Amino acid sequence: MQCKQIDELMMKYFDGNISELEMEQLTRHHQKCKTCSEEFEVLREALFEIEELPDIEPPAELTVKIMTAVQSQKQFQLNKKQLISWIVGFAGLVLFTYNIIAFAVLPMISGGVNLLSVEGMLQMVSWIGDMLKEGLIALSVAIGKLLVIRDIIFRDYAILIIVWAAAFSAVQLMLFRLMRVEDKKNNYVKN
């Protein structure tokens, strides 16, 4: 087996979801590949060190502090001047968009539809509705594809990221312990 496939088997091993056949493949590969074997041992030791860490209880007043901070945040307030300026700006934007569509876009597309008549306005509304419908369909398809890609990425890489973070934390903890041992040795030698 290739090392990439062994990485997947190692993740299954650490998750506890490995079959007997996969465990046998993992063992055989580790006997042949020194790099994968060393990586496996480092990860296993790191996870062991993490499991040995004591559980940390948050302080009792933490919830009260968080809730007080959330409640004390200033609520969004809209004054009359802001509301009026937003309404006027939105109305201007709608009017500008109508004029652009009515006198620039549609005459080029439809060959001179008269938008000052009721029939011309109905044609424009129908055309805009068709364009919005096509846009919403395209948007929903794109969102669906993005969600599928997100699920694939999350499934394939989330476990790997968690294991690497755990390994990094364990190595950091081991280095910290080594530094403490060295400090104790240095203090002992000084005394």
C-alpha positions as CSV (number, residue, x, y, z in Angstrom):
1,M,0.0,0.0,0.0
2,Q,1.0,3.6,-0.5
3,C,1.7,5.9,2.4
4,K,-1.3,8.1,1.5
5,Q,-3.6,5.1,2.0
6,I,-1.8,4.3,5.3
7,D,-2.5,7.8,6.5
8,E,-6.2,7.1,6.1
9,L,-5.8,3.8,8.0
10,M,-4.0,5.6,10.8
11,M,-6.9,8.0,11.1
12,K,-9.3,5.1,11.3
13,Y,-7.1,3.5,13.9
14,F,-7.1,6.6,16.1
15,D,-10.8,7.0,15.6
16,G,-11.3,3.3,16.7
17,N,-13.0,2.5,13.3
18,I,-10.5,0.1,11.9
19,S,-11.3,-3.4,10.7
20,E,-9.1,-6.4,11.4
21,L,-8.0,-6.5,7.7
22,E,-7.1,-2.8,7.7
23,M,-5.2,-3.2,11.0
24,E,-3.2,-6.1,9.4
25,Q,-2.4,-3.9,6.4
26,L,-1.4,-1.1,8.7
27,T,0.9,-3.4,10.7
28,R,2.5,-4.8,7.6
29,H,3.2,-1.4,6.1
30,H,4.7,-0.1,9.4
31,Q,7.1,-3.1,9.3
32,K,8.3,-2.1,5.8
33,C,8.1,1.8,6.0
34,K,10.1,3.4,8.8
35,T,8.8,6.9,8.1
36,C,5.1,5.9,8.5
37,S,6.0,3.8,11.6
38,E,7.7,6.8,13.2
39,E,4.9,9.1,12.4
40,F,2.4,6.6,13.8
41,E,4.3,6.4,17.1
42,V,4.6,10.1,17.4
43,L,0.8,10.5,16.9
44,R,0.0,7.7,19.3
45,E,2.3,9.2,22.0
46,A,0.8,12.7,21.4
47,L,-2.8,11.4,21.7
48,F,-1.8,9.5,24.9
49,E,-0.3,12.7,26.4
50,I,-3.5,14.6,25.5
51,E,-5.7,12.0,27.1
52,E,-3.6,12.2,30.2
53,L,-4.2,15.9,30.6
54,P,-6.6,16.8,33.5
55,D,-10.0,18.1,32.7
56,I,-10.2,21.9,33.3
57,E,-13.4,23.3,34.7
58,P,-14.3,26.8,33.8
59,P,-14.8,29.3,36.7
60,A,-18.3,29.5,38.0
61,E,-18.6,33.2,37.3
62,L,-17.6,32.8,33.6
63,T,-21.2,32.3,32.4
64,V,-22.4,35.3,34.3
65,K,-19.6,37.5,32.9
66,I,-20.3,36.4,29.3
67,M,-24.1,36.9,29.6
68,T,-23.5,40.4,31.2
69,A,-21.1,41.4,28.4
70,V,-23.6,40.2,25.7
71,Q,-26.5,42.1,27.3
72,S,-24.5,45.2,27.8
73,Q,-23.6,45.5,24.1
74,K,-25.3,48.4,22.5
75,Q,-28.3,47.4,20.5
76,F,-28.5,48.6,16.9
77,Q,-30.5,51.8,16.8
78,L,-31.7,53.6,13.7
79,N,-32.6,57.3,14.0
80,K,-35.0,59.1,11.7
81,K,-32.4,60.9,9.6
82,Q,-30.7,57.6,8.8
83,L,-33.9,55.9,7.9
84,I,-35.0,58.8,5.6
85,S,-31.6,58.9,3.9
86,W,-31.7,55.1,3.3
87,I,-35.3,55.3,1.9
88,V,-34.4,58.2,-0.4
89,G,-31.2,56.5,-1.5
90,F,-33.0,53.2,-2.2
91,A,-35.8,55.1,-4.2
92,G,-33.1,56.8,-6.2
93,L,-31.4,53.5,-6.9
94,V,-34.6,52.0,-8.0
95,L,-35.4,55.0,-10.3
96,F,-31.9,54.9,-11.7
97,T,-32.1,51.2,-12.4
98,Y,-35.5,51.5,-14.1
99,N,-34.1,54.3,-16.4
100,I,-31.1,52.3,-17.3
101,I,-33.1,49.2,-18.1
102,A,-35.9,51.2,-19.9
103,F,-33.8,53.5,-22.0
104,A,-30.5,51.7,-22.5
105,V,-30.7,47.9,-22.0
106,L,-34.2,47.0,-23.4
107,P,-34.1,49.1,-26.5
108,M,-30.9,47.2,-27.5
109,I,-32.3,43.8,-26.6
110,S,-35.9,44.1,-27.7
111,G,-35.6,46.3,-30.7
112,G,-37.3,49.4,-29.3
113,V,-40.0,48.5,-26.8
114,N,-41.8,51.6,-25.7
115,L,-41.7,51.6,-21.9
116,L,-43.9,54.6,-21.6
117,S,-46.9,52.5,-22.5
118,V,-48.6,49.9,-20.3
119,E,-47.7,47.1,-22.7
120,G,-44.1,48.1,-22.7
121,M,-43.9,48.2,-18.9
122,L,-45.6,44.7,-18.7
123,Q,-43.0,43.4,-21.2
124,M,-40.2,44.8,-19.1
125,V,-41.6,43.4,-15.9
126,S,-42.0,40.0,-17.6
127,W,-38.4,40.2,-18.9
128,I,-37.1,41.1,-15.5
129,G,-39.0,38.3,-13.9
130,D,-37.6,35.8,-16.4
131,M,-34.1,37.1,-15.7
132,L,-34.6,36.8,-11.9
133,K,-35.9,33.3,-12.2
134,E,-32.9,32.2,-14.3
135,G,-30.6,33.9,-11.9
136,L,-32.1,32.2,-8.8
137,I,-31.9,28.8,-10.5
138,A,-28.2,29.4,-11.3
139,L,-27.6,30.6,-7.8
140,S,-29.2,27.6,-6.2
141,V,-27.2,25.2,-8.4
142,A,-24.0,27.0,-7.5
143,I,-24.8,27.0,-3.8
144,G,-25.6,23.2,-4.0
145,K,-22.2,22.6,-5.6
146,L,-20.4,24.7,-3.0
147,L,-22.1,22.7,-0.2
148,V,-21.0,19.4,-1.7
149,I,-17.4,20.7,-2.0
150,R,-17.6,22.0,1.7
151,D,-18.8,18.6,2.9
152,I,-16.0,16.8,1.0
153,I,-13.3,19.1,2.3
154,F,-14.7,18.9,5.9
155,R,-15.0,15.2,5.9
156,D,-11.5,14.6,4.4
157,Y,-9.5,17.2,6.2
158,A,-11.1,17.9,9.6
159,I,-9.8,14.8,11.2
160,L,-6.3,15.4,9.9
161,I,-6.3,18.9,11.2
162,I,-7.5,17.8,14.6
163,V,-4.8,15.1,14.9
164,W,-2.1,17.5,13.8
165,A,-3.3,20.1,16.4
166,A,-3.3,17.4,19.0
167,A,0.2,16.2,18.0
168,F,1.5,19.8,18.1
169,S,0.0,20.3,21.6
170,A,1.5,17.1,22.8
171,V,4.9,18.0,21.5
172,Q,4.6,21.4,23.1
173,L,3.6,19.8,26.4
174,M,6.6,17.4,26.2
175,L,9.0,20.3,25.5
176,F,7.5,22.2,28.4
177,R,8.0,19.2,30.7
178,L,11.6,18.9,29.5
179,M,12.2,22.5,30.2
180,R,10.9,22.1,33.7
181,V,13.1,19.0,34.2
182,E,16.1,21.0,33.0
183,D,15.2,23.9,35.4
184,K,15.0,21.5,38.3
185,K,18.4,20.0,37.4
186,N,19.9,23.4,37.2
187,N,18.4,24.4,40.5
188,Y,19.6,21.2,42.1
189,V,23.2,21.7,40.7
190,K,23.2,25.3,42.1
191,N,22.2,24.2,45.6
